[in-house]
């Protein structure tokens, strides 16, 4: 009698801890710290969004609720993966004016900064 074939091996990933400066991922048998300074996409994420991480491939991490994809190698060597996404408005694109919560007046970029 032959044994049945083994199933597809899956790579495990889990968020083990979150702090004000980053979070820890368990990747297979090791723990990796993910600092918000180097990975700003996660800074304002909820615990639920951070922990909803998938690992579709051994070298690929995906956070579907945040629309973030990372190469596992970028966690070990972030200097090899310069940040492409930047916070704030892009050059040449004007943000829409907002209204002050207290006065209801329209805030222009000059009023927002000072």
N, C-alpha and C positions, 0 to 999 in steps of 0.2 A: 504494500500500500504506500502510495506517495503522499507526502505532505502537500497541502495547497500552497500556492505561491504567496509570498509575503506581499503585503500591500505597499503602496507608494510611501516612501519615507517622507515625513513632513518635518520641517524645521520649526522648532518651537521659539516663540517670542512672547514676552510678557513684561508689562510695566510693574516693577517691584516697589518703587518708592517715588514720591514727588516732593520737591522742596521749592522754596522761592527762587532758587537759581538754576533749577533743571530737574531732570528725572532720570531714573535708572531703568535700563532695559536688561532683562535676562534673555540672552541669545544663546540657545543650546546650553552649554555648560559654563558660560561666562557672563559677568555682569558689566555693563557699559554705561557710563554716565553721559547724558546728553544735555550739555549746558545751553540755557536759553540764549546766552550771549552769542554762541556760534550757530544756533538753530532757532532763530527768532520766530519762525512760523508756529512754534508751540507755546510761546510766552503767554498768550491770552486764552489758551485752550482750557476747557473744563477737564476735570478728572475723567469723566466719561469719554470725552473725545480722545484724550491721550491713551486711555487703556483699550480703545477700539482699534488696535494695531493688527495688521495682517502681515503675513510673510509668504507671499505667493511663490517665491523662489528663495533659495538659500542666500542669494546676494541682494535681495530686494525687500524693502519694508514699505508698507502702504497704510496710511491713515485715511480711510474713505470719508469720514465725517469732516476732515480738515482739507481734503484734496491735496495731501502731501505724499510724495514718493521719495524715498532715500535709498541710496546704495549703502549696503552694510559697511563697505569700505570707508565711506565718508564719516562714519562714527569713529573709526580708528585714525583716520588721516584727514581731518577737515580742511587742512591747508591745501590739499590736492583738489578740493571742490569749492572754489570761491562762490560766495553767495551771489545769486543772480537776482533774487527777489529783494526789493528794498522797501522799507516802510515809508509811508508818506506819499505825497503826490509825485507823479512822474514829471520830469521837465517838459514844459510845453503844454501840459494839460492843466487847465484851471479847475479847481474844485468848486462845486456849487456853494454859494453862500448859505449859511445856516442862520437860524433865528436864535436870539438869546432866550434862555429859559426864563429869566427874570423880567426883562423889559419887553420881549417880543420883537425888538428891533432886529432888522436884518444885519448880520455880521459879515463884513467883507474881510478878505485876508489881512488887511492892515489892522482892523479892529481885533481880529483873532490873536494876533501876535502881541498886542500890547494894550 
